[in-house]
Amino acid sequence: MPVKVKICGVRTPAIIEVAAEAGADYVGLVFFPLSPRYLAPEDAGPLVEAASGRIKTVAVLVDPDDALIDRILDKVRPNVLQLHGRETPERVAEIKARARLPVIKAIGVSRAEDIASAVLYQGNADLILFDAKAPPAAALPGGNGVTFDWQVLCGLSAGKSFALSGGLNPDNVGEALALTGASMVDVSSGIERTPGEKDPGLVRRFIQAAKSRRRRAKARAS
């Protein structure tokens, strides 16, 4: 299957246009106030309109309460929810039932032992996103531009779909896919000029690098 690409932390319709034209599958809208990519749910309308019928929208949330989830469902109406906090498996199941939408659950990784926690979310989350664990002093759970040792994911590729994030950029995404066999890659800071400001050229390069990596692998196999 072709690798899926998510361009996260999008804040302008123009970048959604670039992402859609270049072949991305998802755009992420961040509803976490501490993030430089933050959007208020009430301000997401133009972005959702730009994405409608072209590319799927993912609402990125960090330990949301029910009131925020209801605001997102009412004002944004995303295609997917992404939970990027410390949500327990039980809380993920509650949110999924409340929203009636697919759910991506992010798992922070710094060592091989962190991978084991993903098993707890089976049956609750639709997809696990392995992201670099935030440094101790970081204010953000993701989008910090740091990588982790991708080798710890090498045993997961056989028959399992998962997403990869953390320090990805146009120059290293091919290597990341080759090592891990991830079915989706998620990028934010690696395609920015400054925090929160996406670079159209880097967006295009990232999507091309990710999509062409899978095409090259398929060609060698045949």
C-alpha positions as CSV (number, residue, x, y, z in Angstrom):
1,M,0.0,0.0,0.0
2,P,1.2,3.5,-0.7
3,V,2.5,5.4,2.4
4,K,0.1,7.9,3.8
5,V,1.3,11.4,4.6
6,K,0.0,13.8,7.2
7,I,1.0,17.5,7.2
8,C,0.5,18.6,10.8
9,G,0.1,22.0,12.4
10,V,-1.4,23.6,9.3
11,R,-2.7,27.2,9.9
12,T,-3.5,28.6,6.4
13,P,-5.7,27.5,3.5
14,A,-2.8,28.1,1.2
15,I,-0.7,25.3,2.8
16,I,-3.7,23.0,2.6
17,E,-3.9,23.7,-1.1
18,V,-0.2,22.9,-1.5
19,A,-0.5,19.7,0.6
20,A,-3.6,18.5,-1.4
21,E,-2.0,19.2,-4.8
22,A,1.2,17.5,-3.8
23,G,-0.6,14.3,-2.7
24,A,-0.8,14.4,1.1
25,D,-3.6,12.4,2.6
26,Y,-4.2,14.3,5.8
27,V,-3.7,17.8,7.3
28,G,-3.5,18.2,11.1
29,L,-5.2,21.1,12.9
30,V,-3.7,21.6,16.4
31,F,-6.1,22.6,19.2
32,F,-3.5,22.8,22.0
33,P,-3.1,26.3,23.3
34,L,0.7,26.0,24.2
35,S,1.6,25.1,20.6
36,P,2.8,27.7,18.1
37,R,0.5,25.9,15.7
38,Y,-2.6,26.4,17.8
39,L,-6.0,27.1,16.3
40,A,-9.1,28.0,18.2
41,P,-11.9,25.7,17.0
42,E,-14.0,28.7,16.0
43,D,-11.2,29.8,13.7
44,A,-10.8,26.5,11.8
45,G,-13.7,27.1,9.4
46,P,-11.6,28.4,6.4
47,L,-9.2,25.5,6.8
48,V,-11.9,22.9,6.9
49,E,-13.5,24.5,3.8
50,A,-10.2,24.4,1.9
51,A,-9.8,20.8,2.8
52,S,-13.3,19.6,2.1
53,G,-13.5,17.0,-0.5
54,R,-9.8,17.1,-1.2
55,I,-7.9,16.0,1.9
56,K,-8.9,14.6,5.3
57,T,-8.7,16.7,8.4
58,V,-7.2,15.5,11.7
59,A,-8.0,17.4,15.0
60,V,-4.9,17.1,17.2
61,L,-5.8,17.2,20.9
62,V,-3.9,16.9,24.2
63,D,-5.8,15.4,27.1
64,P,-9.1,16.9,26.0
65,D,-12.1,17.1,28.2
66,D,-15.6,16.3,26.9
67,A,-16.4,20.0,26.5
68,L,-13.5,20.6,24.1
69,I,-14.4,17.4,22.2
70,D,-17.9,18.7,21.7
71,R,-16.6,22.1,20.5
72,I,-14.4,20.3,18.0
73,L,-17.2,18.2,16.7
74,D,-19.5,21.2,16.4
75,K,-17.1,23.8,15.0
76,V,-14.6,21.7,13.1
77,R,-16.2,18.4,12.2
78,P,-12.9,16.7,11.5
79,N,-12.5,13.3,9.8
80,V,-10.2,11.9,12.5
81,L,-9.1,12.7,16.0
82,Q,-5.5,12.5,17.2
83,L,-4.8,12.2,20.9
84,H,-1.4,13.4,21.8
85,G,-1.4,13.5,25.6
86,R,-1.5,11.0,28.4
87,E,-4.9,9.6,27.6
88,T,-5.4,6.1,29.1
89,P,-6.8,3.3,26.9
90,E,-10.1,3.7,28.7
91,R,-10.2,7.4,28.0
92,V,-9.4,6.8,24.3
93,A,-12.3,4.4,24.2
94,E,-14.6,7.0,25.8
95,I,-13.5,9.7,23.3
96,K,-13.9,7.4,20.3
97,A,-17.4,6.4,21.4
98,R,-18.4,10.0,22.0
99,A,-17.0,11.3,18.7
100,R,-17.9,8.3,16.6
101,L,-14.7,9.0,14.6
102,P,-11.5,7.1,13.9
103,V,-8.8,7.9,16.6
104,I,-5.0,8.0,16.3
105,K,-3.2,7.7,19.6
106,A,0.3,9.0,19.9
107,I,2.9,7.1,22.0
108,G,6.1,8.9,23.0
109,V,9.2,6.8,22.4
110,S,12.8,7.2,23.6
111,R,13.7,3.5,24.0
112,A,12.5,0.1,23.0
113,E,10.5,-0.5,26.2
114,D,8.2,2.4,25.3
115,I,6.8,0.5,22.3
116,A,5.2,-2.1,24.6
117,S,2.5,0.4,25.8
118,A,1.0,0.4,22.4
119,V,-0.5,-3.0,23.0
120,L,-2.7,-1.5,25.7
121,Y,-4.5,0.6,23.1
122,Q,-5.4,-2.3,20.7
123,G,-9.1,-2.2,20.0
124,N,-9.5,1.4,21.3
125,A,-7.3,3.4,18.9
126,D,-7.6,2.9,15.1
127,L,-3.9,3.7,14.5
128,I,-0.8,4.1,16.8
129,L,1.5,7.0,16.1
130,F,5.0,6.5,17.4
131,D,6.5,10.0,18.1
132,A,9.8,11.0,19.8
133,K,9.2,11.4,23.5
134,A,9.3,15.1,24.4
135,P,12.4,16.3,26.3
136,P,11.8,16.7,30.1
137,A,11.7,20.5,29.9
138,A,9.6,20.7,26.7
139,A,6.2,22.4,26.8
140,L,4.8,20.4,23.9
141,P,4.2,16.6,23.8
142,G,5.1,16.6,20.0
143,G,6.3,18.9,17.3
144,N,9.7,19.4,19.0
145,G,11.8,18.5,16.0
146,V,13.6,15.6,17.7
147,T,14.0,12.0,16.4
148,F,14.3,8.7,18.3
149,D,16.1,5.5,17.3
150,W,13.9,4.1,14.5
151,Q,15.5,0.7,14.9
152,V,13.3,0.0,17.8
153,L,10.3,-0.2,15.4
154,C,11.9,-2.6,13.0
155,G,10.0,-5.6,14.3
156,L,6.5,-4.0,13.9
157,S,6.3,-3.7,10.2
158,A,5.1,-7.3,9.5
159,G,1.3,-7.1,9.1
160,K,0.8,-4.1,11.3
161,S,-0.1,-0.5,10.3
162,F,1.4,2.3,12.4
163,A,2.4,5.9,11.9
164,L,5.8,7.6,12.5
165,S,6.6,11.1,13.7
166,G,9.3,13.0,15.4
167,G,12.0,15.0,13.7
168,L,11.1,13.9,10.2
169,N,12.0,16.2,7.3
170,P,12.4,15.9,3.5
171,D,16.0,14.6,3.8
172,N,15.4,11.8,6.3
173,V,11.9,10.5,5.7
174,G,13.1,8.0,3.1
175,E,15.5,6.5,5.5
176,A,12.8,6.4,8.2
177,L,10.4,4.5,6.0
178,A,13.1,2.1,4.8
179,L,14.0,1.2,8.4
180,T,10.6,1.0,9.9
181,G,8.1,0.1,7.2
182,A,5.7,2.7,8.7
183,S,2.3,3.0,6.9
184,M,2.0,6.7,7.6
185,V,4.4,9.6,8.3
186,D,3.5,12.7,10.2
187,V,5.5,15.9,9.9
188,S,5.3,19.4,11.4
189,S,8.4,21.3,12.4
190,G,10.5,19.6,9.7
191,I,8.7,21.6,7.0
192,E,8.7,25.0,8.7
193,R,10.5,28.2,8.2
194,T,9.8,29.3,11.8
195,P,7.6,27.5,14.4
196,G,4.1,27.5,13.0
197,E,4.9,28.8,9.5
198,K,5.0,26.1,6.9
199,D,7.3,26.3,3.9
200,P,5.5,25.3,0.7
201,G,8.6,24.1,-1.0
202,L,9.5,21.8,2.0
203,V,5.9,20.6,2.1
204,R,6.1,19.5,-1.5
205,R,9.6,17.9,-1.0
206,F,8.5,16.0,2.0
207,I,5.5,14.5,0.3
208,Q,7.4,13.6,-2.8
209,A,10.2,12.0,-0.8
210,A,7.7,9.9,1.3
211,K,5.6,8.8,-1.7
212,S,8.6,8.0,-3.9
213,R,10.2,5.9,-1.2
214,R,7.3,3.4,-1.3
215,R,7.2,3.5,-5.1
216,R,10.9,2.6,-5.3
217,A,10.5,-0.2,-2.8
218,K,7.7,-1.6,-4.9
219,A,9.7,-1.4,-8.1
220,R,12.6,-3.3,-6.5
221,A,10.3,-6.0,-5.3
222,S,8.8,-6.6,-8.7
